[in-house]
Amino acid sequence: MKHLIVEIMVPEWAKEMNCAVTVCDKEGVILYMNDKAKETFASHGDLVGKSLIPCHSERSRGIIADLLATGGTMKAACDLVKK
């Protein structure tokens, strides 16, 4: 399936945060990464437009699937980061 990359509205605080912020669509395709996220995952190349699913463990994939299915919560996203 080919994905269309679109410009998304991202709040200034997300752009300027000193932590990685990644936004994906309902299928897990990355739409946006702030500078910290790009820096953190630079060794993986440009990830915008690619799925975030394959680079995660089975446990993390389960959390991501739940986030995508339910619309997610900040707590679930934080649980994923804690690994």
PDB file as gemmi writes it, atoms N, CA and C in Angstrom:
CRYST1    1.000    1.000    1.000  90.00  90.00  90.00 P 1                      
ATOM      1  N   MET A   1       0.842  -1.167   0.000  1.00  0.00           N  
ATOM      2  CA  MET A   1       0.000   0.000   0.000  1.00  0.00           C  
ATOM      3  C   MET A   1       0.894   1.239   0.000  1.00  0.00           C  
ATOM      4  N   LYS A   2       0.604   2.161  -0.886  1.00  0.00           N  
ATOM      5  CA  LYS A   2       1.361   3.401  -0.961  1.00  0.00           C  
ATOM      6  C   LYS A   2       0.711   4.431  -0.042  1.00  0.00           C  
ATOM      7  N   HIS A   3       1.524   5.144   0.719  1.00  0.00           N  
ATOM      8  CA  HIS A   3       1.000   6.126   1.654  1.00  0.00           C  
ATOM      9  C   HIS A   3       1.302   7.528   1.156  1.00  0.00           C  
ATOM     10  N   LEU A   4       0.359   8.392   1.334  1.00  0.00           N  
ATOM     11  CA  LEU A   4       0.515   9.788   0.981  1.00  0.00           C  
ATOM     12  C   LEU A   4       1.073  10.531   2.189  1.00  0.00           C  
ATOM     13  N   ILE A   5       2.172  11.223   2.005  1.00  0.00           N  
ATOM     14  CA  ILE A   5       2.749  12.014   3.088  1.00  0.00           C  
ATOM     15  C   ILE A   5       2.087  13.381   3.050  1.00  0.00           C  
ATOM     16  N   VAL A   6       1.528  13.771   4.175  1.00  0.00           N  
ATOM     17  CA  VAL A   6       0.814  15.041   4.246  1.00  0.00           C  
ATOM     18  C   VAL A   6       1.455  15.949   5.280  1.00  0.00           C  
ATOM     19  N   GLU A   7       1.283  17.214   5.092  1.00  0.00           N  
ATOM     20  CA  GLU A   7       1.741  18.209   6.061  1.00  0.00           C  
ATOM     21  C   GLU A   7       0.752  18.185   7.228  1.00  0.00           C  
ATOM     22  N   ILE A   8       1.243  18.061   8.451  1.00  0.00           N  
ATOM     23  CA  ILE A   8       0.343  18.058   9.599  1.00  0.00           C  
ATOM     24  C   ILE A   8       0.644  19.255  10.484  1.00  0.00           C  
ATOM     25  N   MET A   9      -0.372  19.687  11.196  1.00  0.00           N  
ATOM     26  CA  MET A   9      -0.217  20.806  12.121  1.00  0.00           C  
ATOM     27  C   MET A   9       0.358  20.261  13.431  1.00  0.00           C  
ATOM     28  N   VAL A  10       1.516  20.741  13.787  1.00  0.00           N  
ATOM     29  CA  VAL A  10       2.182  20.286  15.007  1.00  0.00           C  
ATOM     30  C   VAL A  10       2.388  21.497  15.900  1.00  0.00           C  
ATOM     31  N   PRO A  11       1.966  21.402  17.161  1.00  0.00           N  
ATOM     32  CA  PRO A  11       2.142  22.536  18.079  1.00  0.00           C  
ATOM     33  C   PRO A  11       3.627  22.859  18.278  1.00  0.00           C  
ATOM     34  N   GLU A  12       3.927  24.114  18.493  1.00  0.00           N  
ATOM     35  CA  GLU A  12       5.308  24.550  18.703  1.00  0.00           C  
ATOM     36  C   GLU A  12       5.980  23.780  19.839  1.00  0.00           C  
ATOM     37  N   TRP A  13       5.233  23.465  20.912  1.00  0.00           N  
ATOM     38  CA  TRP A  13       5.852  22.773  22.041  1.00  0.00           C  
ATOM     39  C   TRP A  13       6.391  21.409  21.622  1.00  0.00           C  
ATOM     40  N   ALA A  14       5.737  20.740  20.677  1.00  0.00           N  
ATOM     41  CA  ALA A  14       6.214  19.427  20.231  1.00  0.00           C  
ATOM     42  C   ALA A  14       7.507  19.563  19.444  1.00  0.00           C  
ATOM     43  N   LYS A  15       7.608  20.633  18.686  1.00  0.00           N  
ATOM     44  CA  LYS A  15       8.806  20.861  17.885  1.00  0.00           C  
ATOM     45  C   LYS A  15      10.012  21.162  18.762  1.00  0.00           C  
ATOM     46  N   GLU A  16       9.768  21.874  19.860  1.00  0.00           N  
ATOM     47  CA  GLU A  16      10.858  22.384  20.687  1.00  0.00           C  
ATOM     48  C   GLU A  16      11.184  21.536  21.910  1.00  0.00           C  
ATOM     49  N   MET A  17      10.423  20.491  22.163  1.00  0.00           N  
ATOM     50  CA  MET A  17      10.662  19.650  23.346  1.00  0.00           C  
ATOM     51  C   MET A  17      12.008  18.957  23.256  1.00  0.00           C  
ATOM     52  N   ASN A  18      12.627  18.747  24.407  1.00  0.00           N  
ATOM     53  CA  ASN A  18      13.893  18.028  24.457  1.00  0.00           C  
ATOM     54  C   ASN A  18      13.651  16.538  24.700  1.00  0.00           C  
ATOM     55  N   CYS A  19      12.638  16.011  24.017  1.00  0.00           N  
ATOM     56  CA  CYS A  19      12.377  14.577  24.033  1.00  0.00           C  
ATOM     57  C   CYS A  19      11.805  14.215  22.663  1.00  0.00           C  
ATOM     58  N   ALA A  20      11.916  12.955  22.316  1.00  0.00           N  
ATOM     59  CA  ALA A  20      11.466  12.500  21.003  1.00  0.00           C  
ATOM     60  C   ALA A  20       9.942  12.494  20.929  1.00  0.00           C  
ATOM     61  N   VAL A  21       9.404  13.162  19.896  1.00  0.00           N  
ATOM     62  CA  VAL A  21       7.963  13.167  19.628  1.00  0.00           C  
ATOM     63  C   VAL A  21       7.770  12.606  18.222  1.00  0.00           C  
ATOM     64  N   THR A  22       7.021  11.507  18.131  1.00  0.00           N  
ATOM     65  CA  THR A  22       6.727  10.885  16.850  1.00  0.00           C  
ATOM     66  C   THR A  22       5.218  10.762  16.721  1.00  0.00           C  
ATOM     67  N   VAL A  23       4.687  11.152  15.563  1.00  0.00           N  
ATOM     68  CA  VAL A  23       3.251  11.080  15.293  1.00  0.00           C  
ATOM     69  C   VAL A  23       3.051  10.128  14.124  1.00  0.00           C  
ATOM     70  N   CYS A  24       2.098   9.199  14.302  1.00  0.00           N  
ATOM     71  CA  CYS A  24       1.812   8.263  13.212  1.00  0.00           C  
ATOM     72  C   CYS A  24       0.322   8.276  12.898  1.00  0.00           C  
ATOM     73  N   ASP A  25      -0.039   7.671  11.754  1.00  0.00           N  
ATOM     74  CA  ASP A  25      -1.445   7.542  11.397  1.00  0.00           C  
ATOM     75  C   ASP A  25      -2.012   6.273  12.031  1.00  0.00           C  
ATOM     76  N   LYS A  26      -3.253   5.941  11.704  1.00  0.00           N  
ATOM     77  CA  LYS A  26      -3.928   4.790  12.316  1.00  0.00           C  
ATOM     78  C   LYS A  26      -3.336   3.447  11.918  1.00  0.00           C  
ATOM     79  N   GLU A  27      -2.497   3.439  10.880  1.00  0.00           N  
ATOM     80  CA  GLU A  27      -1.839   2.202  10.467  1.00  0.00           C  
ATOM     81  C   GLU A  27      -0.421   2.103  11.014  1.00  0.00           C  
ATOM     82  N   GLY A  28       0.016   3.134  11.738  1.00  0.00           N  
ATOM     83  CA  GLY A  28       1.357   3.114  12.310  1.00  0.00           C  
ATOM     84  C   GLY A  28       2.421   3.705  11.404  1.00  0.00           C  
ATOM     85  N   VAL A  29       2.000   4.388  10.345  1.00  0.00           N  
ATOM     86  CA  VAL A  29       2.954   5.029   9.441  1.00  0.00           C  
ATOM     87  C   VAL A  29       3.321   6.392  10.022  1.00  0.00           C  
ATOM     88  N   ILE A  30       4.607   6.635  10.144  1.00  0.00           N  
ATOM     89  CA  ILE A  30       5.095   7.872  10.761  1.00  0.00           C  
ATOM     90  C   ILE A  30       4.807   9.066   9.864  1.00  0.00           C  
ATOM     91  N   LEU A  31       4.130  10.061  10.445  1.00  0.00           N  
ATOM     92  CA  LEU A  31       3.783  11.290   9.739  1.00  0.00           C  
ATOM     93  C   LEU A  31       4.703  12.441  10.120  1.00  0.00           C  
ATOM     94  N   TYR A  32       5.216  12.406  11.358  1.00  0.00           N  
ATOM     95  CA  TYR A  32       6.016  13.524  11.866  1.00  0.00           C  
ATOM     96  C   TYR A  32       6.975  13.034  12.932  1.00  0.00           C  
ATOM     97  N   MET A  33       8.166  13.589  12.914  1.00  0.00           N  
ATOM     98  CA  MET A  33       9.145  13.386  13.989  1.00  0.00           C  
ATOM     99  C   MET A  33       9.766  14.748  14.283  1.00  0.00           C  
ATOM    100  N   ASN A  34       9.824  15.113  15.577  1.00  0.00           N  
ATOM    101  CA  ASN A  34      10.493  16.371  15.901  1.00  0.00           C  
ATOM    102  C   ASN A  34      12.007  16.169  15.793  1.00  0.00           C  
ATOM    103  N   ASP A  35      12.752  17.252  15.953  1.00  0.00           N  
ATOM    104  CA  ASP A  35      14.205  17.171  15.781  1.00  0.00           C  
ATOM    105  C   ASP A  35      14.850  16.157  16.724  1.00  0.00           C  
ATOM    106  N   LYS A  36      14.377  16.090  17.968  1.00  0.00           N  
ATOM    107  CA  LYS A  36      14.949  15.143  18.933  1.00  0.00           C  
ATOM    108  C   LYS A  36      14.689  13.700  18.495  1.00  0.00           C  
ATOM    109  N   ALA A  37      13.505  13.420  17.973  1.00  0.00           N  
ATOM    110  CA  ALA A  37      13.198  12.072  17.483  1.00  0.00           C  
ATOM    111  C   ALA A  37      14.086  11.729  16.291  1.00  0.00           C  
ATOM    112  N   LYS A  38      14.243  12.672  15.372  1.00  0.00           N  
ATOM    113  CA  LYS A  38      15.102  12.441  14.201  1.00  0.00           C  
ATOM    114  C   LYS A  38      16.544  12.176  14.640  1.00  0.00           C  
ATOM    115  N   GLU A  39      17.007  12.930  15.637  1.00  0.00           N  
ATOM    116  CA  GLU A  39      18.364  12.762  16.156  1.00  0.00           C  
ATOM    117  C   GLU A  39      18.501  11.402  16.850  1.00  0.00           C  
ATOM    118  N   THR A  40      17.504  11.046  17.665  1.00  0.00           N  
ATOM    119  CA  THR A  40      17.536   9.794  18.420  1.00  0.00           C  
ATOM    120  C   THR A  40      17.571   8.578  17.504  1.00  0.00           C  
ATOM    121  N   PHE A  41      16.821   8.634  16.415  1.00  0.00           N  
ATOM    122  CA  PHE A  41      16.702   7.485  15.524  1.00  0.00           C  
ATOM    123  C   PHE A  41      17.424   7.689  14.193  1.00  0.00           C  
ATOM    124  N   ALA A  42      18.407   8.587  14.164  1.00  0.00           N  
ATOM    125  CA  ALA A  42      19.135   8.913  12.933  1.00  0.00           C  
ATOM    126  C   ALA A  42      19.792   7.696  12.290  1.00  0.00           C  
ATOM    127  N   SER A  43      20.235   6.755  13.098  1.00  0.00           N  
ATOM    128  CA  SER A  43      20.916   5.580  12.546  1.00  0.00           C  
ATOM    129  C   SER A  43      19.982   4.714  11.693  1.00  0.00           C  
ATOM    130  N   HIS A  44      18.662   4.940  11.829  1.00  0.00           N  
ATOM    131  CA  HIS A  44      17.677   4.182  11.055  1.00  0.00           C  
ATOM    132  C   HIS A  44      17.295   4.892   9.755  1.00  0.00           C  
ATOM    133  N   GLY A  45      17.882   6.062   9.512  1.00  0.00           N  
ATOM    134  CA  GLY A  45      17.551   6.827   8.310  1.00  0.00           C  
ATOM    135  C   GLY A  45      16.283   7.636   8.491  1.00  0.00           C  
ATOM    136  N   ASP A  46      15.768   8.148   7.387  1.00  0.00           N  
ATOM    137  CA  ASP A  46      14.541   8.951   7.417  1.00  0.00           C  
ATOM    138  C   ASP A  46      13.360   8.010   7.594  1.00  0.00           C  
ATOM    139  N   LEU A  47      12.682   8.103   8.721  1.00  0.00           N  
ATOM    140  CA  LEU A  47      11.584   7.188   9.039  1.00  0.00           C  
ATOM    141  C   LEU A  47      10.212   7.731   8.673  1.00  0.00           C  
ATOM    142  N   VAL A  48      10.114   9.012   8.338  1.00  0.00           N  
ATOM    143  CA  VAL A  48       8.815   9.584   7.970  1.00  0.00           C  
ATOM    144  C   VAL A  48       8.322   8.871   6.711  1.00  0.00           C  
ATOM    145  N   GLY A  49       7.072   8.399   6.780  1.00  0.00           N  
ATOM    146  CA  GLY A  49       6.484   7.650   5.674  1.00  0.00           C  
ATOM    147  C   GLY A  49       6.643   6.147   5.812  1.00  0.00           C  
ATOM    148  N   LYS A  50       7.360   5.717   6.847  1.00  0.00           N  
ATOM    149  CA  LYS A  50       7.575   4.283   7.083  1.00  0.00           C  
ATOM    150  C   LYS A  50       6.800   3.834   8.318  1.00  0.00           C  
ATOM    151  N   SER A  51       6.561   2.548   8.421  1.00  0.00           N  
ATOM    152  CA  SER A  51       5.851   1.993   9.568  1.00  0.00           C  
ATOM    153  C   SER A  51       6.750   1.979  10.796  1.00  0.00           C  
ATOM    154  N   LEU A  52       6.177   2.312  11.940  1.00  0.00           N  
ATOM    155  CA  LEU A  52       6.945   2.238  13.180  1.00  0.00           C  
ATOM    156  C   LEU A  52       6.857   0.855  13.820  1.00  0.00           C  
ATOM    157  N   ILE A  53       6.025  -0.024  13.286  1.00  0.00           N  
ATOM    158  CA  ILE A  53       5.806  -1.349  13.860  1.00  0.00           C  
ATOM    159  C   ILE A  53       7.041  -2.261  13.779  1.00  0.00           C  
ATOM    160  N   PRO A  54       7.672  -2.437  12.614  1.00  0.00           N  
ATOM    161  CA  PRO A  54       8.738  -3.439  12.495  1.00  0.00           C  
ATOM    162  C   PRO A  54       9.940  -3.256  13.423  1.00  0.00           C  
ATOM    163  N   CYS A  55      10.219  -2.044  13.829  1.00  0.00           N  
ATOM    164  CA  CYS A  55      11.421  -1.818  14.634  1.00  0.00           C  
ATOM    165  C   CYS A  55      11.172  -1.994  16.133  1.00  0.00           C  
ATOM    166  N   HIS A  56      10.014  -2.516  16.516  1.00  0.00           N  
ATOM    167  CA  HIS A  56       9.689  -2.699  17.925  1.00  0.00           C  
ATOM    168  C   HIS A  56       9.615  -4.181  18.291  1.00  0.00           C  
ATOM    169  N   SER A  57       9.797  -4.452  19.584  1.00  0.00           N  
ATOM    170  CA  SER A  57       9.688  -5.820  20.111  1.00  0.00           C  
ATOM    171  C   SER A  57       8.231  -6.278  20.081  1.00  0.00           C  
ATOM    172  N   GLU A  58       8.010  -7.565  20.282  1.00  0.00           N  
ATOM    173  CA  GLU A  58       6.649  -8.098  20.323  1.00  0.00           C  
ATOM    174  C   GLU A  58       5.814  -7.391  21.392  1.00  0.00           C  
ATOM    175  N   ARG A  59       6.403  -7.185  22.568  1.00  0.00           N  
ATOM    176  CA  ARG A  59       5.692  -6.504  23.652  1.00  0.00           C  
ATOM    177  C   ARG A  59       5.271  -5.109  23.216  1.00  0.00           C  
ATOM    178  N   SER A  60       6.205  -4.378  22.637  1.00  0.00           N  
ATOM    179  CA  SER A  60       5.917  -3.020  22.187  1.00  0.00           C  
ATOM    180  C   SER A  60       4.896  -3.014  21.058  1.00  0.00           C  
ATOM    181  N   ARG A  61       4.974  -4.002  20.173  1.00  0.00           N  
ATOM    182  CA  ARG A  61       4.002  -4.092  19.079  1.00  0.00           C  
ATOM    183  C   ARG A  61       2.592  -4.259  19.626  1.00  0.00           C  
ATOM    184  N   GLY A  62       2.456  -5.022  20.695  1.00  0.00           N  
ATOM    185  CA  GLY A  62       1.152  -5.196  21.325  1.00  0.00           C  
ATOM    186  C   GLY A  62       0.618  -3.889  21.878  1.00  0.00           C  
ATOM    187  N   ILE A  63       1.484  -3.131  22.533  1.00  0.00           N  
ATOM    188  CA  ILE A  63       1.082  -1.832  23.079  1.00  0.00           C  
ATOM    189  C   ILE A  63       0.709  -0.886  21.943  1.00  0.00           C  
ATOM    190  N   ILE A  64       1.517  -0.870  20.885  1.00  0.00           N  
ATOM    191  CA  ILE A  64       1.234  -0.009  19.738  1.00  0.00           C  
ATOM    192  C   ILE A  64      -0.098  -0.394  19.096  1.00  0.00           C  
ATOM    193  N   ALA A  65      -0.339  -1.695  18.916  1.00  0.00           N  
ATOM    194  CA  ALA A  65      -1.602  -2.160  18.326  1.00  0.00           C  
ATOM    195  C   ALA A  65      -2.781  -1.675  19.148  1.00  0.00           C  
ATOM    196  N   ASP A  66      -2.651  -1.739  20.480  1.00  0.00           N  
ATOM    197  CA  ASP A  66      -3.723  -1.269  21.360  1.00  0.00           C  
ATOM    198  C   ASP A  66      -3.905   0.244  21.234  1.00  0.00           C  
ATOM    199  N   LEU A  67      -2.800   0.982  21.202  1.00  0.00           N  
ATOM    200  CA  LEU A  67      -2.881   2.434  21.034  1.00  0.00           C  
ATOM    201  C   LEU A  67      -3.580   2.796  19.726  1.00  0.00           C  
ATOM    202  N   LEU A  68      -3.219   2.117  18.658  1.00  0.00           N  
ATOM    203  CA  LEU A  68      -3.808   2.407  17.354  1.00  0.00           C  
ATOM    204  C   LEU A  68      -5.286   2.024  17.309  1.00  0.00           C  
ATOM    205  N   ALA A  69      -5.639   0.914  17.938  1.00  0.00           N  
ATOM    206  CA  ALA A  69      -7.023   0.442  17.916  1.00  0.00           C  
ATOM    207  C   ALA A  69      -7.954   1.297  18.759  1.00  0.00           C  
ATOM    208  N   THR A  70      -7.444   1.813  19.867  1.00  0.00           N  
ATOM    209  CA  THR A  70      -8.308   2.528  20.812  1.00  0.00           C  
ATOM    210  C   THR A  70      -8.160   4.044  20.772  1.00  0.00           C  
ATOM    211  N   GLY A  71      -7.195   4.515  20.030  1.00  0.00           N  
ATOM    212  CA  GLY A  71      -6.937   5.958  20.040  1.00  0.00           C  
ATOM    213  C   GLY A  71      -5.905   6.304  21.087  1.00  0.00           C  
ATOM    214  N   GLY A  72      -5.563   5.320  21.917  1.00  0.00           N  
ATOM    215  CA  GLY A  72      -4.468   5.442  22.862  1.00  0.00           C  
ATOM    216  C   GLY A  72      -4.661   6.435  23.993  1.00  0.00           C  
ATOM    217  N   THR A  73      -3.737   6.363  24.923  1.00  0.00           N  
ATOM    218  CA  THR A  73      -3.674   7.294  26.045  1.00  0.00           C  
ATOM    219  C   THR A  73      -2.216   7.627  26.284  1.00  0.00           C  
ATOM    220  N   MET A  74      -1.973   8.714  26.952  1.00  0.00           N  
ATOM    221  CA  MET A  74      -0.600   9.091  27.259  1.00  0.00           C  
ATOM    222  C   MET A  74       0.060   8.048  28.156  1.00  0.00           C  
ATOM    223  N   LYS A  75      -0.701   7.441  29.081  1.00  0.00           N  
ATOM    224  CA  LYS A  75      -0.131   6.433  29.959  1.00  0.00           C  
ATOM    225  C   LYS A  75       0.372   5.242  29.152  1.00  0.00           C  
ATOM    226  N   ALA A  76      -0.405   4.780  28.182  1.00  0.00           N  
ATOM    227  CA  ALA A  76       0.015   3.641  27.370  1.00  0.00           C  
ATOM    228  C   ALA A  76       1.264   3.980  26.577  1.00  0.00           C  
ATOM    229  N   ALA A  77       1.335   5.190  26.055  1.00  0.00           N  
ATOM    230  CA  ALA A  77       2.523   5.601  25.305  1.00  0.00           C  
ATOM    231  C   ALA A  77       3.739   5.648  26.239  1.00  0.00           C  
ATOM    232  N   CYS A  78       3.552   6.103  27.462  1.00  0.00           N  
ATOM    233  CA  CYS A  78       4.651   6.149  28.438  1.00  0.00           C  
ATOM    234  C   CYS A  78       5.086   4.739  28.825  1.00  0.00           C  
ATOM    235  N   ASP A  79       4.143   3.810  28.936  1.00  0.00           N  
ATOM    236  CA  ASP A  79       4.489   2.418  29.238  1.00  0.00           C  
ATOM    237  C   ASP A  79       5.380   1.847  28.146  1.00  0.00           C  
ATOM    238  N   LEU A  80       5.120   2.212  26.902  1.00  0.00           N  
ATOM    239  CA  LEU A  80       5.934   1.734  25.786  1.00  0.00           C  
ATOM    240  C   LEU A  80       7.356   2.246  25.900  1.00  0.00           C  
ATOM    241  N   VAL A  81       7.503   3.495  26.259  1.00  0.00           N  
ATOM    242  CA  VAL A  81       8.835   4.105  26.376  1.00  0.00           C  
ATOM    243  C   VAL A  81       9.619   3.464  27.514  1.00  0.00           C  
ATOM    244  N   LYS A  82       8.963   3.087  28.595  1.00  0.00           N  
ATOM    245  CA  LYS A  82       9.638   2.500  29.750  1.00  0.00           C  
ATOM    246  C   LYS A  82      10.258   1.156  29.441  1.00  0.00           C  
ATOM    247  N   LYS A  83       9.704   0.430  28.469  1.00  0.00           N  
ATOM    248  CA  LYS A  83      10.174  -0.899  28.062  1.00  0.00           C  
ATOM    249  C   LYS A  83      10.673  -1.674  29.255  1.00  0.00           C  
TER     250      LYS A  83                                                      
END                                                                             
